[in-house]
Amino acid sequence: MQNSKHIHLIGICGTAMASLAGMLQLQGHRVTGSDTAAYPPMSDLLASLKIPIREPFSESNLEPRPDLVVVGNAISRGNVELEYVLDTRIPFCSMASIMHDEFLPGRESLVVAGTHGKTTTTSMLAWIYEVASRRNPALAPSFLIGGVAENFGTSFMVRSTRPFLLEGDEYDTAFFDKGPKFLHYFPDALILTHVEFDHADIYADLAAVKTAFKRLVNLVPGRGRIVAFDGSENVSECIERAFCAVERYGFDPLSHWRLADLRHEGTLTRWTVTRAGAPFAKLSLPMAGAHNALNATAAAALAAGQGVPTEAIVEALATFKSVKRRLEVRSVVGGVTVIDDFAHHPTAIRETLRALRESYPNRRLWAVLEPRSNTLRRNVFELDLVDSLALADRVVLASVFKSESIPADERLHPEHVVSALNARGVPASLLADADAIVKAVVPELREGDVVAILSNGGFGNIYGKLPAAIAGRTTSR
């Protein structure tokens, strides 16, 4: 698309779609978009770009007629705008395909994929390249991340240099393309963090998930490289037929990139890394959690293999500022710390709560969960969810988000989770929504408590309502 076009995005508030909107605007296109519900951080990003969000979906949003429509993967047949596009034959495509066609030709495609950790790892990798570019401008990265990287204040960047860093999403692409987005990105080098069963709405089982990742691995050329986690049999299976060099990372003494001497100092983590048995670097990261040290090591390994200097890697990780909605401190009020985390899977919840235990030792930890992701709304991980939430001192569950859209025999029963937690001696309760939770929880909070709000959505703006109610309680006293 060499000439400026009017491009309309249906479902513009999705993380990737909002980022794409900004990227297309940077390319000189006129961008419009529509959605049903907007919430931070992507609504804030679009507002800063002066890209209006037209609500609700309507045929009138497609007037004047755009040159091209990008259909978000959350948009299904029956959507009034999609039906109008099909009826009137307005050209349309998916987010992933326009990324491939418009942004990746002539670039070095560096993809971070995996069930967990890909947003944080991609953000770390982008910051490593950014720091390195201060000495070598050719390393200045373009990137697309599934969250707002706080070092940049954005989820995307488009430059004329070769490195293009992409978060490789295994979720489907569009109503007309049910394959994962990452199959459009054709990586020159790849990080593979974890492979677990997830996205139960589109993958039938773990075997189907592994097939998708095997196909991604099969796209890496022989001259390429894969950096893969060493602690997962599923990852090992997915990379066993790779045609390129594979370097494992983790705690295994035989791994190419080995972490050792891991220690936590509040919210600071320190460790050493060896490369093929030889000392590589002493790393520090202003984030807690062994999972974040693993993410950082993966980013360091990929960058080093692509020629990024070690000193830039060390400096970047020491100054990394995390990602919005990943262990993000939303407020400290009345002595209570409120944390926002984009929890979507029992494993992610477990690692989040472990990291908070390390960051806030000897403090009472609350887990407030909205079962909202397509996986958490199903009962496939009910027992795993109990195990993960049992790491907290107090647990509160909200009702399952849009439970009526899940078949009854597949639906999560949060009352079963609450009952199982109480049987283990972990006080747990089930409340209908954010307002009911705030009303019930605030009187029980005491100074020093840490409240982890776990959701991959807006959660009734509990992130604002809870701190406000705590502040009101403190004032009234």
C-alpha positions as CSV (number, residue, x, y, z in Angstrom):
1,M,0.0,0.0,0.0
2,Q,2.2,2.8,-1.3
3,N,-0.5,5.4,-1.3
4,S,-2.4,6.8,1.7
5,K,-5.7,4.9,2.2
6,H,-8.7,5.0,4.5
7,I,-8.5,1.9,6.6
8,H,-11.2,0.9,9.1
9,L,-10.6,-1.5,11.9
10,I,-13.6,-3.5,13.3
11,G,-12.8,-4.4,16.9
12,I,-10.1,-1.6,17.2
13,C,-9.8,-1.9,21.0
14,G,-8.2,-5.3,21.0
15,T,-4.6,-5.1,22.1
16,A,-3.1,-6.0,18.7
17,M,-5.7,-4.1,16.7
18,A,-5.2,-0.8,18.6
19,S,-1.4,-1.2,18.0
20,L,-2.0,-1.8,14.4
21,A,-4.1,1.3,14.1
22,G,-1.2,3.4,15.4
23,M,1.2,1.6,13.0
24,L,-1.0,2.3,10.0
25,Q,-1.4,5.9,11.1
26,L,2.4,6.2,11.2
27,Q,2.5,4.9,7.6
28,G,0.4,7.8,6.6
29,H,-3.0,6.1,6.3
30,R,-6.3,7.6,7.6
31,V,-7.5,5.2,10.3
32,T,-10.9,4.8,11.8
33,G,-12.2,2.1,14.1
34,S,-15.2,0.7,16.0
35,D,-15.9,-1.5,19.0
36,T,-18.4,-2.2,21.7
37,A,-16.3,-1.5,24.9
38,A,-13.2,0.5,25.4
39,Y,-11.0,0.3,28.5
40,P,-7.4,1.1,29.4
41,P,-4.7,0.8,28.4
42,M,-5.7,0.5,24.7
43,S,-8.4,3.1,24.9
44,D,-5.8,5.5,26.3
45,L,-3.4,4.7,23.5
46,L,-6.0,5.4,20.8
47,A,-7.0,8.6,22.5
48,S,-3.4,9.7,22.6
49,L,-3.2,9.0,18.8
50,K,-6.4,10.9,18.2
51,I,-8.0,7.9,16.6
52,P,-11.7,7.9,17.5
53,I,-13.5,4.8,18.7
54,R,-16.9,4.6,17.2
55,E,-19.4,2.8,19.4
56,P,-21.5,0.7,19.0
57,F,-21.0,-1.3,15.8
58,S,-23.1,0.3,13.0
59,E,-23.2,0.4,9.2
60,S,-22.8,4.2,9.5
61,N,-19.3,3.7,10.9
62,L,-18.3,2.6,7.4
63,E,-19.3,5.9,5.8
64,P,-17.6,7.2,3.9
65,R,-16.7,3.9,2.4
66,P,-13.1,2.9,3.5
67,D,-10.6,1.5,1.0
68,L,-9.8,-1.5,3.3
69,V,-11.3,-3.0,6.4
70,V,-9.3,-5.0,8.9
71,V,-11.5,-7.5,10.8
72,G,-10.4,-8.3,14.3
73,N,-10.3,-11.9,15.4
74,A,-13.1,-11.3,18.0
75,I,-15.5,-10.3,15.2
76,S,-17.9,-13.1,14.1
77,R,-20.5,-13.4,11.4
78,G,-23.6,-11.5,12.4
79,N,-21.7,-8.4,13.4
80,V,-23.5,-5.6,11.6
81,E,-20.4,-4.0,10.2
82,L,-18.9,-7.3,9.0
83,E,-22.2,-8.2,7.3
84,Y,-22.2,-4.8,5.5
85,V,-18.6,-5.3,4.4
86,L,-19.4,-8.7,2.9
87,D,-22.6,-7.5,1.3
88,T,-21.0,-4.5,-0.4
89,R,-17.7,-6.2,-1.2
90,I,-15.4,-3.7,0.6
91,P,-11.9,-5.2,0.5
92,F,-11.0,-6.8,3.9
93,C,-8.2,-8.6,5.6
94,S,-6.9,-9.8,9.0
95,M,-4.6,-8.0,11.3
96,A,-1.9,-10.6,10.9
97,S,-2.0,-10.6,7.1
98,I,-1.6,-6.8,6.9
99,M,1.3,-7.0,9.3
100,H,3.0,-9.5,6.9
101,D,2.2,-7.5,3.7
102,E,2.7,-4.0,5.0
103,F,5.4,-4.1,7.6
104,L,7.6,-7.2,7.4
105,P,9.1,-7.2,3.8
106,G,12.8,-6.5,4.0
107,R,12.9,-6.8,7.8
108,E,14.5,-9.2,10.2
109,S,11.5,-10.9,11.8
110,L,12.2,-11.8,15.5
111,V,9.2,-13.5,17.0
112,V,8.5,-14.4,20.7
113,A,5.9,-17.1,21.1
114,G,4.6,-19.4,23.9
115,T,1.6,-19.9,26.1
116,H,3.1,-17.7,28.9
117,G,5.5,-14.8,29.1
118,K,5.5,-13.6,25.5
119,T,4.3,-10.0,26.2
120,T,6.9,-9.4,28.9
121,T,9.7,-11.2,26.9
122,T,9.0,-9.2,23.8
123,S,9.0,-6.0,25.8
124,M,12.4,-6.9,27.3
125,L,13.8,-7.8,23.9
126,A,12.6,-4.4,22.4
127,W,14.2,-2.5,25.3
128,I,17.5,-4.4,24.8
129,Y,17.6,-3.4,21.2
130,E,16.6,0.2,22.0
131,V,19.5,0.5,24.5
132,A,21.9,-1.1,22.0
133,S,20.8,1.4,19.3
134,R,22.3,4.2,21.3
135,R,25.6,2.9,20.2
136,N,24.5,1.3,16.9
137,P,21.5,3.1,15.3
138,A,21.0,0.2,12.9
139,L,19.7,-1.8,15.9
140,A,16.8,0.5,16.6
141,P,13.8,-1.8,16.7
142,S,10.3,-1.7,15.3
143,F,8.0,-3.8,17.4
144,L,4.4,-5.0,18.0
145,I,3.7,-6.1,21.6
146,G,0.5,-7.4,23.1
147,G,0.6,-4.8,25.9
148,V,2.0,-1.3,26.7
149,A,5.8,-1.5,27.3
150,E,6.4,1.0,30.0
151,N,9.9,1.9,28.9
152,F,8.4,3.1,25.6
153,G,4.9,4.1,26.8
154,T,3.5,2.3,23.8
155,S,2.8,-1.2,22.4
156,F,4.3,-0.5,18.9
157,M,7.0,1.2,17.0
158,V,7.7,1.5,13.3
159,R,11.2,2.5,12.0
160,S,13.1,2.1,8.8
161,T,15.8,-0.2,10.4
162,R,15.8,-4.0,9.9
163,P,14.9,-5.5,13.3
164,F,11.2,-6.1,13.7
165,L,10.2,-7.7,17.0
166,L,6.8,-9.4,17.2
167,E,4.8,-11.0,19.9
168,G,3.6,-14.2,18.2
169,D,0.1,-14.9,19.3
170,E,-1.2,-18.5,19.0
171,Y,-4.8,-17.4,19.0
172,D,-6.8,-17.5,15.7
173,T,-6.5,-14.8,13.1
174,A,-10.0,-14.0,11.8
175,F,-13.4,-15.5,11.2
176,F,-12.1,-16.5,7.7
177,D,-8.6,-17.7,8.9
178,K,-8.7,-20.0,12.0
179,G,-5.0,-20.6,12.0
180,P,-2.8,-18.8,14.6
181,K,-1.6,-15.3,13.9
182,F,2.1,-16.2,14.3
183,L,2.0,-18.3,11.1
184,H,1.9,-15.0,9.2
185,Y,5.2,-13.7,10.7
186,F,7.8,-16.1,9.2
187,P,10.5,-15.7,11.9
188,D,14.2,-15.4,11.2
189,A,14.7,-16.2,14.9
190,L,12.3,-17.4,17.5
191,I,11.9,-17.6,21.2
192,L,9.6,-20.3,22.5
193,T,8.8,-19.9,26.2
194,H,6.1,-22.4,27.2
195,V,3.6,-24.7,25.5
196,E,0.5,-25.6,27.5
197,F,-3.1,-26.2,26.7
198,D,-4.9,-22.9,26.5
199,H,-7.6,-21.1,24.4
200,A,-10.0,-23.9,24.9
201,D,-12.5,-22.2,22.6
202,I,-10.4,-22.8,19.5
203,Y,-8.0,-25.7,20.4
204,A,-9.6,-29.1,21.2
205,D,-6.7,-30.3,23.3
206,L,-3.0,-30.1,24.0
207,A,-2.2,-32.0,20.9
208,A,-3.8,-29.3,18.8
209,V,-1.9,-26.6,20.6
210,K,1.4,-28.4,20.0
211,T,0.6,-28.9,16.3
212,A,0.3,-25.1,16.0
213,F,3.7,-24.5,17.6
214,K,5.3,-27.2,15.5
215,R,4.1,-25.4,12.4
216,L,5.6,-22.2,13.7
217,V,8.9,-24.0,14.3
218,N,8.8,-25.4,10.8
219,L,8.8,-21.8,9.4
220,V,12.2,-20.9,10.8
221,P,14.8,-21.1,8.0
222,G,17.9,-23.2,8.3
223,R,20.0,-20.1,8.8
224,G,17.7,-19.1,11.7
225,R,17.8,-19.9,15.4
226,I,15.4,-20.9,18.1
227,V,15.8,-20.1,21.8
228,A,13.6,-22.5,23.7
229,F,12.8,-23.1,27.4
230,D,14.5,-26.2,28.8
231,G,11.9,-27.1,31.5
232,S,9.0,-28.3,29.3
233,E,8.5,-31.6,27.6
234,N,5.9,-30.0,25.4
235,V,8.5,-27.4,24.2
236,S,11.0,-30.2,23.6
237,E,8.5,-32.1,21.4
238,C,7.7,-28.9,19.4
239,I,11.3,-28.2,18.5
240,E,12.6,-31.7,17.9
241,R,12.2,-31.5,14.1
242,A,13.6,-27.9,13.7
243,F,15.7,-27.3,10.6
244,C,17.8,-24.6,12.4
245,A,20.1,-24.3,15.4
246,V,18.2,-24.6,18.7
247,E,19.6,-23.2,22.0
248,R,17.9,-24.1,25.2
249,Y,17.6,-21.8,28.2
250,G,16.7,-22.4,31.8
251,F,18.1,-24.0,35.0
252,D,19.3,-27.3,33.5
253,P,23.1,-27.7,33.8
254,L,23.3,-28.8,30.2
255,S,21.4,-25.9,28.8
256,H,23.2,-23.6,26.3
257,W,21.9,-20.6,28.3
258,R,21.9,-21.5,32.0
259,L,20.6,-19.5,34.9
260,A,22.4,-19.9,38.3
261,D,22.6,-18.2,41.7
262,L,19.1,-16.8,41.4
263,R,18.2,-14.6,44.4
264,H,15.4,-12.2,45.2
265,E,15.9,-8.9,47.0
266,G,12.3,-7.6,47.3
267,T,11.3,-6.5,43.8
268,L,14.9,-6.9,42.5
269,T,16.1,-10.2,41.1
270,R,19.8,-11.1,40.4
271,W,21.3,-14.1,38.7
272,T,24.2,-15.2,36.5
273,V,24.0,-16.7,33.0
274,T,26.5,-19.0,31.3
275,R,26.6,-19.4,27.6
276,A,27.7,-22.9,26.3
277,G,29.3,-23.4,29.7
278,A,31.3,-20.2,29.7
279,P,30.5,-17.1,31.8
280,F,28.2,-14.7,29.9
281,A,26.9,-12.0,32.3
282,K,25.6,-11.1,35.8
283,L,22.1,-9.9,35.3
284,S,19.7,-7.9,37.4
285,L,16.0,-7.1,36.9
286,P,13.8,-4.8,38.9
287,M,11.0,-7.4,38.9
288,A,10.3,-10.4,41.1
289,G,9.7,-14.0,40.1
290,A,11.8,-16.8,38.6
291,H,9.5,-16.7,35.6
292,N,10.7,-13.1,34.9
293,A,14.3,-14.1,35.2
294,L,13.6,-16.8,32.6
295,N,11.9,-14.3,30.3
296,A,14.9,-12.0,30.6
297,T,17.3,-14.7,29.9
298,A,15.4,-15.7,26.8
299,A,15.5,-12.1,25.5
300,A,19.2,-11.8,26.3
301,A,19.9,-15.1,24.5
302,L,18.1,-14.1,21.3
303,A,19.6,-10.6,21.3
304,A,23.2,-11.9,21.9
305,G,22.8,-14.4,19.1
306,Q,21.8,-11.6,16.8
307,G,24.9,-9.6,17.6
308,V,23.7,-7.3,20.3
309,P,26.6,-6.4,22.7
310,T,26.5,-8.0,26.2
311,E,26.9,-4.6,27.9
312,A,23.7,-3.3,26.3
313,I,21.8,-6.4,27.4
314,V,23.0,-5.9,31.0
315,E,22.1,-2.2,31.0
316,A,18.7,-2.8,29.4
317,L,17.5,-5.5,31.8
318,A,18.7,-3.4,34.8
319,T,16.5,-0.5,33.6
320,F,13.5,-2.5,32.4
321,K,10.1,-1.1,33.6
322,S,7.8,-4.0,32.9
323,V,4.5,-3.9,31.0
324,K,1.1,-2.4,31.8
325,R,-1.1,-4.9,33.5
326,R,1.7,-7.3,34.4
327,L,2.3,-7.1,38.2
328,E,1.4,-3.4,37.8
329,V,1.0,-1.5,41.1
330,R,-2.2,0.5,40.5
331,S,-2.3,2.2,43.9
332,V,-1.0,2.2,47.5
333,V,-3.7,3.6,49.7
334,G,-4.4,3.2,53.4
335,G,-1.4,0.9,53.6
336,V,-3.0,-1.5,51.0
337,T,-1.2,-2.2,47.8
338,V,-3.4,-3.0,44.8
339,I,-1.8,-5.0,42.0
340,D,-3.2,-5.4,38.5
341,D,-2.2,-8.5,36.5
342,F,-3.4,-9.8,33.2
343,A,-4.2,-13.3,34.4
344,H,-5.6,-15.7,31.8
345,H,-4.5,-19.2,32.8
346,P,-3.8,-21.1,36.0
347,T,-0.1,-21.3,35.4
348,A,0.1,-17.5,34.9
349,I,-1.9,-17.0,38.2
350,R,0.5,-19.3,40.0
351,E,3.6,-17.5,38.8
352,T,2.0,-14.1,39.6
353,L,1.2,-15.1,43.2
354,R,4.6,-16.6,43.7
355,A,6.3,-13.4,42.5
356,L,4.1,-11.4,44.9
357,R,5.1,-13.6,47.7
358,E,8.8,-12.9,46.9
359,S,8.2,-9.1,46.5
360,Y,6.0,-8.7,49.6
361,P,7.1,-11.3,52.2
362,N,5.2,-11.6,55.4
363,R,2.2,-9.6,54.1
364,R,-1.3,-10.9,53.7
365,L,-2.0,-11.6,50.0
366,W,-5.5,-11.4,48.5
367,A,-6.3,-12.9,45.0
368,V,-9.4,-11.4,43.4
369,L,-10.1,-13.3,40.2
370,E,-12.5,-12.6,37.3
371,P,-12.8,-15.8,35.2
372,R,-12.9,-14.0,31.9
373,S,-10.5,-15.6,29.4
374,N,-11.9,-18.3,27.2
375,T,-9.9,-20.9,29.1
376,L,-10.7,-19.8,32.6
377,R,-14.4,-19.7,31.8
378,R,-14.3,-23.4,31.2
379,N,-14.0,-26.2,33.7
380,V,-11.0,-27.8,32.0
381,F,-8.6,-26.3,34.5
382,E,-10.8,-26.2,37.6
383,L,-8.4,-28.3,39.8
384,D,-5.3,-26.4,38.5
385,L,-7.1,-23.2,39.3
386,V,-7.6,-24.3,42.9
387,D,-3.9,-25.2,43.2
388,S,-2.8,-21.8,41.9
389,L,-5.2,-19.7,44.0
390,A,-4.2,-21.7,47.1
391,L,-1.0,-19.7,47.2
392,A,-3.0,-16.6,48.4
393,D,-4.1,-16.0,52.0
394,R,-7.6,-14.8,50.9
395,V,-9.4,-15.5,47.6
396,V,-12.4,-13.8,46.1
397,L,-14.0,-15.0,42.8
398,A,-16.3,-13.1,40.6
399,S,-19.0,-14.7,38.5
400,V,-17.9,-16.2,35.2
401,F,-17.8,-13.5,32.6
402,K,-20.7,-14.1,30.1
403,S,-21.2,-17.6,31.4
404,E,-24.2,-18.1,29.2
405,S,-22.0,-18.2,26.1
406,I,-20.2,-21.3,27.4
407,P,-22.0,-24.7,27.1
408,A,-23.3,-25.8,30.5
409,D,-21.2,-29.0,30.5
410,E,-18.0,-27.1,29.8
411,R,-18.6,-24.1,32.1
412,L,-16.5,-23.3,35.1
413,H,-18.3,-23.6,38.4
414,P,-16.6,-21.0,40.6
415,E,-18.6,-22.3,43.6
416,H,-16.6,-25.6,43.2
417,V,-13.4,-23.6,43.3
418,V,-14.4,-21.7,46.4
419,S,-15.6,-24.8,48.2
420,A,-12.3,-26.6,47.4
421,L,-10.2,-23.7,48.6
422,N,-12.2,-23.4,51.9
423,A,-11.7,-27.2,52.4
424,R,-7.9,-26.5,52.2
425,G,-8.1,-23.8,54.8
426,V,-7.8,-20.9,52.4
427,P,-10.7,-18.5,53.1
428,A,-12.5,-18.0,49.8
429,S,-15.8,-16.4,48.7
430,L,-17.9,-16.0,45.5
431,L,-19.4,-12.6,44.7
432,A,-21.3,-11.5,41.7
433,D,-19.3,-8.6,40.3
434,A,-16.8,-5.8,41.0
435,D,-19.3,-3.7,43.0
436,A,-20.2,-6.6,45.3
437,I,-16.5,-7.4,45.7
438,V,-15.5,-3.9,46.7
439,K,-18.4,-3.7,49.2
440,A,-17.4,-6.9,50.9
441,V,-13.6,-6.8,50.7
442,V,-12.9,-3.2,51.8
443,P,-14.1,-3.6,55.4
444,E,-11.8,-6.7,55.7
445,L,-8.6,-5.0,54.4
446,R,-5.9,-4.0,56.9
447,E,-2.7,-2.1,56.6
448,G,0.0,-4.1,54.8
449,D,-2.4,-6.2,52.7
450,V,-1.6,-6.8,49.0
451,V,-4.5,-7.3,46.7
452,A,-3.9,-8.9,43.4
453,I,-6.6,-8.3,40.9
454,L,-6.5,-11.0,38.2
455,S,-8.4,-10.5,35.0
456,N,-7.7,-10.1,31.3
457,G,-10.5,-7.5,30.9
458,G,-12.0,-4.4,32.4
459,F,-13.5,-6.2,35.4
460,G,-16.1,-3.6,36.0
461,N,-13.4,-1.0,36.7
462,I,-12.5,-2.6,40.0
463,Y,-9.0,-1.2,39.5
464,G,-10.4,2.3,40.1
465,K,-13.3,1.4,42.4
466,L,-11.3,-0.6,45.0
467,P,-8.7,2.1,45.7
468,A,-11.3,4.8,45.8
469,A,-13.3,2.8,48.4
470,I,-10.2,2.2,50.5
471,A,-9.4,5.9,50.4
472,G,-13.0,6.7,51.4
473,R,-12.7,4.4,54.3
474,T,-9.4,5.9,55.4
475,T,-10.9,9.4,55.2
476,S,-14.0,8.5,57.2
477,R,-11.9,7.3,60.0
